[in-house]
Amino acid sequence: MDLNAKIYIAGHKGLVGSAILRKLEAEGYTNLVCRTSKELDLREREAVLRFFAEEQIDYVFLAAAKVGGIAANNDYPADFIRDNLFIQTNVIDAAYQYNVKKLLFLGSTCIYPKYAPQPLKEEYLLTGELEPTNEPYAIAKIAGINMCKSYNRQYGTRFISAMPTNMYGPNDNFDLKSSHVLPALIRKFHEAKQSGAPAVEVWGTGTPKREFLHSDDLAEACLFLMEHYEDNEIINIGVGEDIEIKELAGLIKSIVGYEGDISFNASIPDGTPRKLVDVTKINSLGWKARIPLDEGLRSVYSAFNQDTLIQA
């Protein structure tokens, strides 16, 4: 991409979009276009079409999405499938209609079958049943993948789809009702330390394994793929290593400095037993994650702690 190319980051306030914005700015891109959800509701088709007509965008990073953890997906399934279908359909179609040079659609590893072999290879898509707790969200993302592929086949567009593993980093969601496991644990242990609580409850058995990718690594991968990847098939973005939730909880407990106990509430569903992505494809192209989990966690907790002190 030319440094003066007009680049739209959809979802620039979120965990992923803000990291992509930081990365592009650091690399010297000067013509970056961003809109908050209040300025541009991506669920509204006519508003999206007007925006693309006025701005004449060259490249799109489609990081906007309605996201959440197990509780949010379970409580608001209709919202997750509806909003994500609207967002991605409107942006992808507008990108075609207004001749965007290239678009990167960000999906999720929840698109893979619940009991797919590990690590998750790209070809496992649509080979089995999905995890029920986030099926509506996963189906929306699968529809986005197929839409990109179909537009490429029919219209000759350059729309690529990448599947990031579980994310964490600056601008994460720490709301215990809607957050993912890692930021939720950071907040739980921090608040328990502050209040002197004797124990922290962790949802589930603690035995599922998850892979965690820092958002700065993802942003670097997204820019890399925009410049080097043209395949019509999906590509995974991940670390290639995972960790048990039980071990993750212990690591966060240590980083926060909490001295109480950890209890596991097995009455709450674990979700998918394991979700480790195969990163052979992206590694073979020349990209590899570089931020170790303990280092990333320390930086995220430091920022969270500072924000908490400022708010107080």
Legacy VTK file of the C-alpha trace (Angstrom):
# vtk DataFile Version 3.0
C-alpha trace
ASCII
DATASET POLYDATA
POINTS 312 float
0.000 0.000 0.000
1.189 3.489 -0.817
1.749 5.570 2.321
-0.761 8.120 0.989
-3.448 5.535 0.154
-6.846 6.170 1.755
-7.324 3.457 4.360
-10.527 2.868 6.344
-10.232 1.090 9.697
-13.724 -0.108 10.592
-13.936 -0.517 14.345
-10.967 1.678 15.218
-12.068 2.141 18.847
-12.034 -1.568 19.641
-9.272 -3.895 20.763
-8.292 -4.969 17.247
-9.094 -1.817 15.290
-7.197 0.469 17.663
-4.122 -1.766 17.354
-4.336 -1.645 13.546
-4.656 2.144 13.688
-1.577 2.430 15.932
0.404 0.156 13.627
-0.511 2.079 10.462
0.350 5.402 12.098
3.683 4.005 13.287
4.481 2.800 9.761
3.892 6.279 8.308
0.455 5.938 6.690
-1.047 9.403 6.621
-4.490 9.108 5.022
-6.398 7.082 7.604
-10.192 7.260 7.799
-12.042 6.415 11.012
-15.614 6.815 12.205
-17.112 6.034 15.596
-20.323 3.992 15.724
-22.188 7.199 16.562
-20.780 8.925 13.489
-21.437 5.952 11.213
-23.709 3.045 12.158
-22.384 0.201 10.019
-25.675 -1.651 10.458
-27.375 1.026 8.329
-26.908 0.198 4.654
-27.660 3.621 3.178
-25.342 5.368 5.623
-22.501 2.977 4.726
-23.056 3.479 0.993
-23.020 7.275 1.405
-19.803 7.055 3.394
-18.007 4.981 0.740
-19.326 7.218 -2.044
-18.021 10.348 -0.306
-14.663 9.009 0.892
-13.529 6.898 -2.103
-11.609 4.451 0.074
-8.620 2.485 -1.292
-8.184 -0.165 1.415
-10.396 -1.509 4.218
-9.509 -3.270 7.461
-12.858 -4.686 8.587
-12.356 -5.070 12.339
-15.812 -3.811 13.382
-17.982 -6.453 15.009
-20.251 -7.140 17.952
-18.135 -9.327 20.230
-18.347 -10.790 23.727
-17.612 -13.745 25.951
-19.661 -16.858 26.751
-22.201 -15.003 28.900
-22.896 -12.290 26.315
-23.138 -14.777 23.443
-25.492 -16.936 25.445
-27.741 -14.064 26.570
-27.945 -12.116 23.278
-27.709 -14.615 20.386
-30.045 -12.664 18.115
-28.043 -9.461 18.578
-24.791 -11.231 17.726
-25.981 -12.804 14.478
-28.051 -9.804 13.330
-25.565 -7.029 14.043
-22.570 -8.876 12.629
-24.424 -9.864 9.464
-25.512 -6.256 8.932
-22.048 -4.788 9.598
-20.045 -7.102 7.358
-22.630 -7.281 4.566
-22.881 -3.504 4.299
-19.121 -2.880 4.369
-18.156 -5.706 1.991
-20.825 -4.792 -0.553
-19.986 -1.076 -0.386
-16.299 -1.918 -0.856
-17.235 -3.728 -4.070
-19.588 -1.023 -5.314
-17.054 1.764 -4.773
-14.019 -0.073 -6.156
-11.961 -0.599 -2.999
-8.587 -2.035 -4.050
-8.380 -4.574 -1.226
-10.295 -5.512 1.926
-9.236 -7.603 4.922
-12.133 -9.265 6.749
-11.375 -10.414 10.287
-13.234 -13.477 11.445
-12.626 -15.638 14.503
-11.431 -19.131 15.343
-14.918 -19.897 16.700
-15.805 -20.642 13.055
-14.153 -24.045 13.469
-16.084 -27.141 14.637
-16.215 -27.676 18.394
-14.460 -31.050 18.209
-12.149 -30.399 15.255
-8.664 -31.945 15.485
-6.002 -29.760 17.089
-4.308 -27.592 16.018
-7.033 -26.060 13.856
-6.110 -26.079 10.184
-7.846 -23.742 7.743
-9.361 -26.695 5.855
-11.356 -27.793 8.950
-13.931 -25.059 8.289
-17.452 -26.508 7.848
-16.415 -30.075 8.705
-18.470 -30.435 11.906
-20.869 -28.897 14.420
-20.078 -25.541 16.000
-19.786 -24.740 19.710
-23.432 -23.999 20.750
-22.577 -21.109 23.092
-21.323 -18.899 20.247
-22.937 -20.490 17.199
-24.863 -17.362 16.063
-21.663 -15.275 16.077
-19.719 -18.033 14.310
-22.369 -18.413 11.612
-22.265 -14.681 10.940
-18.475 -14.816 10.550
-18.709 -17.845 8.246
-21.193 -15.899 6.120
-18.674 -13.041 5.892
-15.940 -15.415 4.759
-18.176 -16.879 2.078
-19.288 -13.427 0.982
-15.675 -12.355 0.417
-14.942 -15.536 -1.533
-18.114 -15.186 -3.604
-17.449 -11.550 -4.482
-13.912 -12.480 -5.506
-15.226 -15.231 -7.782
-18.051 -13.243 -9.336
-16.671 -9.705 -9.399
-12.898 -10.153 -9.307
-12.498 -8.273 -6.020
-9.481 -8.661 -3.712
-11.160 -9.485 -0.411
-9.157 -11.668 1.994
-10.263 -13.304 5.262
-8.080 -13.872 8.333
-9.021 -15.819 11.464
-7.344 -14.483 14.611
-7.170 -16.588 17.752
-8.240 -15.201 21.161
-7.112 -11.593 21.503
-5.986 -9.414 24.381
-4.289 -6.031 24.681
-4.911 -2.290 25.185
-8.539 -1.133 24.845
-9.873 -4.557 25.815
-13.328 -4.959 27.345
-13.082 -5.498 31.115
-16.852 -5.618 31.778
-17.477 -8.856 33.675
-20.865 -9.332 31.986
-19.601 -9.186 28.403
-15.817 -9.649 28.392
-13.716 -12.609 27.311
-11.914 -14.788 29.842
-8.523 -13.042 29.996
-9.671 -9.450 30.705
-12.348 -10.819 33.043
-9.702 -12.617 35.097
-7.507 -9.510 35.223
-10.383 -7.481 36.639
-11.480 -10.210 39.071
-8.021 -10.655 40.560
-7.405 -6.896 40.703
-10.673 -6.216 42.529
-10.104 -9.167 44.876
-6.674 -7.789 45.756
-8.129 -4.330 46.405
-10.977 -5.642 48.581
-9.006 -8.368 50.347
-11.404 -11.074 49.150
-10.366 -14.576 50.294
-10.928 -16.219 46.907
-11.565 -15.510 43.216
-14.127 -17.566 41.333
-13.168 -18.696 37.838
-15.962 -19.870 35.554
-15.846 -23.490 34.416
-13.516 -26.313 35.390
-10.299 -24.550 34.404
-9.317 -27.426 32.111
-10.058 -25.914 28.645
-7.006 -24.697 26.783
-6.876 -21.382 24.965
-4.362 -19.538 22.814
-3.855 -15.792 23.339
-2.480 -13.315 20.804
-1.548 -9.737 21.699
-3.423 -7.171 19.611
-0.164 -5.505 18.560
0.961 -8.815 17.050
-2.381 -9.126 15.266
-2.078 -5.597 13.851
1.354 -6.433 12.497
-0.061 -9.614 10.927
-2.968 -7.718 9.346
-0.657 -5.217 7.669
1.574 -8.097 6.545
-1.390 -9.927 4.981
-2.724 -6.807 3.293
0.650 -6.445 1.579
1.526 -10.097 0.917
-1.574 -12.335 0.842
-3.928 -12.812 -2.116
-5.427 -16.295 -1.609
-9.195 -16.754 -1.709
-9.046 -19.181 1.230
-8.937 -18.180 4.901
-5.694 -17.851 6.855
-5.155 -18.267 10.601
-3.383 -15.717 12.796
-2.094 -17.035 16.094
0.811 -17.896 18.332
0.821 -21.665 17.885
0.843 -22.309 21.664
-1.978 -22.554 24.195
-2.468 -22.598 27.958
-4.997 -24.141 30.372
-7.422 -21.623 31.882
-6.305 -22.912 35.286
-2.690 -22.030 34.462
-3.727 -18.669 32.990
-5.560 -17.832 36.211
-2.455 -18.667 38.232
-0.287 -16.500 35.977
-2.636 -13.510 36.253
-2.898 -14.020 40.018
0.885 -13.793 40.247
1.145 -10.712 37.994
-1.601 -8.874 39.908
-0.046 -9.853 43.259
-3.202 -11.424 44.668
-2.551 -13.769 47.604
-5.931 -15.454 48.062
-7.314 -18.710 46.682
-8.765 -19.655 43.284
-12.051 -21.576 43.049
-13.618 -23.050 39.906
-17.370 -22.972 39.260
-17.939 -26.147 37.247
-21.668 -25.386 36.899
-20.811 -22.804 34.222
-20.092 -24.315 30.767
-16.489 -24.528 29.630
-17.192 -23.976 25.941
-14.882 -25.577 23.409
-12.363 -27.903 25.154
-9.412 -26.620 23.154
-8.887 -23.986 20.484
-5.342 -23.876 19.151
-4.792 -22.683 15.591
-2.340 -24.087 13.094
-0.156 -21.169 12.024
1.919 -23.064 9.466
0.387 -21.124 6.577
1.111 -17.600 7.846
4.499 -18.594 9.290
5.532 -19.975 5.901
4.786 -16.567 4.351
7.223 -14.905 6.744
5.164 -13.693 9.721
5.354 -14.953 13.311
3.991 -13.663 16.639
6.669 -12.093 18.843
5.086 -10.986 22.172
5.300 -13.664 24.939
2.119 -14.116 27.002
3.641 -13.171 30.356
5.154 -9.994 28.890
1.874 -9.060 27.207
-0.121 -9.710 30.384
2.173 -7.512 32.450
1.785 -4.598 30.029
-1.998 -5.001 29.862
-2.347 -5.186 33.647
-0.091 -2.168 34.087
-2.317 -0.142 31.743
-5.510 -1.453 33.396
-4.168 -0.604 36.858
-3.213 2.889 35.728
-6.645 3.481 34.173
-8.281 2.273 37.389
-6.210 4.710 39.459
-7.117 7.593 37.122
-10.847 6.747 37.295
-10.679 6.553 41.072
LINES 1 313
312 0 1 2 3 4 5 6 7 8 9 10 11 12 13 14 15 16 17 18 19 20 21 22 23 24 25 26 27 28 29 30 31 32 33 34 35 36 37 38 39 40 41 42 43 44 45 46 47 48 49 50 51 52 53 54 55 56 57 58 59 60 61 62 63 64 65 66 67 68 69 70 71 72 73 74 75 76 77 78 79 80 81 82 83 84 85 86 87 88 89 90 91 92 93 94 95 96 97 98 99 100 101 102 103 104 105 106 107 108 109 110 111 112 113 114 115 116 117 118 119 120 121 122 123 124 125 126 127 128 129 130 131 132 133 134 135 136 137 138 139 140 141 142 143 144 145 146 147 148 149 150 151 152 153 154 155 156 157 158 159 160 161 162 163 164 165 166 167 168 169 170 171 172 173 174 175 176 177 178 179 180 181 182 183 184 185 186 187 188 189 190 191 192 193 194 195 196 197 198 199 200 201 202 203 204 205 206 207 208 209 210 211 212 213 214 215 216 217 218 219 220 221 222 223 224 225 226 227 228 229 230 231 232 233 234 235 236 237 238 239 240 241 242 243 244 245 246 247 248 249 250 251 252 253 254 255 256 257 258 259 260 261 262 263 264 265 266 267 268 269 270 271 272 273 274 275 276 277 278 279 280 281 282 283 284 285 286 287 288 289 290 291 292 293 294 295 296 297 298 299 300 301 302 303 304 305 306 307 308 309 310 311
